[in-house]
Amino acid sequence: PGGLQKRHARVTVKYDRRELQRRLDVEKWIDGRLEELYRGMEADMPDEINIDELLELESEEERSRKIQGLLKSCGKPVQDFIQELLAKLQGLHRQPGLRQPSPSHDGSLSPLQDRARTAHP
């Protein structure tokens, strides 16, 4: 009986690792695209785009509106970014245990924002 339980645990870990890697890839993609969209306007970059908050919304239309609201300060076209992000969100699942408090709640900055605010003009 102990061997069967051990095997089950390994399968679960492998699945979780794959899901976590997909989320990490999406987060890296978001950071890269935000850098492109906000190049020269880093101080206007949104605090974060929280994947779990987007996944909690009922429809793609709601997600699209939420993302548009987050990117309202961007002077560049954002529609392609929004459509690509919506496509990348398909198949992802909420990870309530991974959810971190929004930077706006504790005053800290993401590493990307911290670099942007300390970069030379």
C-alpha positions in Angstrom: 0.0 0.0 0.0 2.8 2.4 0.8 4.3 2.1 -2.8 1.0 3.0 -4.4 0.6 6.1 -2.3 4.2 7.2 -3.2 3.6 6.8 -6.9 0.4 8.8 -6.7 2.3 11.7 -5.0 4.9 11.8 -7.8 2.2 12.0 -10.5 0.6 14.9 -8.7 3.9 16.7 -8.3 4.6 16.2 -12.0 1.2 17.6 -13.0 1.6 20.6 -10.7 5.0 21.4 -12.1 3.8 21.4 -15.7 0.9 23.7 -14.7 3.3 26.0 -12.8 5.7 26.1 -15.8 2.8 27.1 -18.1 1.9 29.9 -15.7 5.5 31.0 -15.4 5.8 31.1 -19.2 2.7 33.3 -19.4 3.9 35.6 -16.7 7.3 36.0 -18.4 5.5 36.7 -21.7 3.3 39.3 -20.0 6.4 41.0 -18.5 8.2 41.1 -21.8 5.2 42.5 -23.7 4.6 45.1 -21.0 8.2 46.2 -21.3 7.7 46.6 -25.1 4.3 48.4 -24.7 5.6 50.8 -22.0 9.1 51.4 -23.3 9.9 55.0 -22.4 6.8 55.2 -20.2 7.8 52.7 -17.5 6.4 54.7 -14.7 2.9 54.4 -16.2 3.1 50.6 -16.3 0.4 48.8 -14.3 1.4 47.3 -11.0 0.5 43.8 -12.2 -1.7 41.8 -14.4 -2.9 39.1 -12.0 -3.6 35.8 -13.9 -5.8 34.5 -11.1 -8.0 37.6 -11.1 -8.5 37.2 -14.8 -9.3 33.5 -14.5 -12.0 34.3 -11.9 -13.9 36.4 -14.4 -16.8 34.6 -16.2 -16.2 35.5 -19.8 -13.5 36.6 -22.2 -15.4 39.8 -22.7 -15.0 40.6 -18.9 -11.3 39.6 -19.0 -10.8 41.9 -22.0 -12.4 44.8 -20.3 -10.3 44.2 -17.2 -7.1 44.1 -19.2 -8.1 47.2 -21.1 -8.7 49.0 -17.8 -5.2 48.0 -16.6 -3.6 49.3 -19.8 -5.5 52.5 -20.1 -2.3 54.5 -19.5 -0.6 52.9 -22.5 -0.3 55.2 -25.5 0.3 52.3 -27.9 -2.3 49.9 -29.4 -2.9 47.1 -26.9 -5.6 45.0 -28.8 -3.1 42.5 -30.1 -1.6 42.0 -26.6 -5.1 41.5 -25.2 -6.1 38.9 -27.8 -2.8 37.0 -27.3 -3.1 37.1 -23.5 -6.7 35.8 -23.7 -5.5 32.9 -25.9 -2.7 32.1 -23.5 -5.1 32.1 -20.5 -7.2 29.3 -22.1 -6.4 26.0 -20.4 -4.8 27.7 -17.3 -6.5 27.1 -14.0 -6.7 29.3 -10.9 -4.0 28.6 -8.3 -5.4 30.0 -5.1 -2.4 28.9 -3.1 -0.1 30.8 -5.3 -2.0 34.1 -5.3 0.2 36.9 -4.0 -1.1 40.2 -2.6 -1.2 42.9 -5.1 1.7 45.4 -4.9 -0.8 48.1 -4.3 -1.7 46.5 -1.0 1.8 46.5 0.5 3.5 49.3 -1.4 6.2 47.1 -2.9 7.2 47.0 -6.5 7.7 44.1 -8.8 11.3 43.7 -9.9 10.4 45.0 -13.4 8.9 48.2 -11.9 11.7 48.6 -9.5 14.2 48.5 -12.4 12.0 50.9 -14.4 11.8 53.4 -11.6 15.6 53.3 -10.9 16.7 53.3 -14.5 18.5 56.3 -15.9 16.3 58.7 -17.8 
